[in-house]
């Protein structure tokens, strides 16, 4: 699989910027993936990144909660955190990643069970579908 390491790093490190403690836009006002994309775009622009990079990272962040994203249009990013895209990765790769980088505290950090998400947003719908509890995922076997 070929990929741009700088784009991957930028999107990965900034993808939950909408959940930072001192955020200006709260989750009851806007989907954190969208506000996080805006924060990341402003940050990357201020650091002098070109507009193509800024837009690609912004798109990846804004779309990162989608269970499916067109590979043709966007390179096929998918929601890995909750397990929707785990089948795109070899089980041995997932095992290795989970051993090296356990997800301890991820549900709390994402405020999945405690945030008052804006009605109609993807986090709101996910929360309602699971009765306000963190959903069972493919990663539960890792003790998360």
Secondary structure, 3 states (H helix, E strand, C coil): CCCCHHHHHHHHHHCCHHHCCCCCCCCCCCCHHHHHHHHHHHHHHHCCCCHHHHHHHHHHHHHCCCCCCCHHHHCCCCCCCCCCCHHHCCHHHHHHHHHHCCCCCHHHHCCCCCCCCCCCCHHHHHHHHCCCCCCCCHHHHHCC
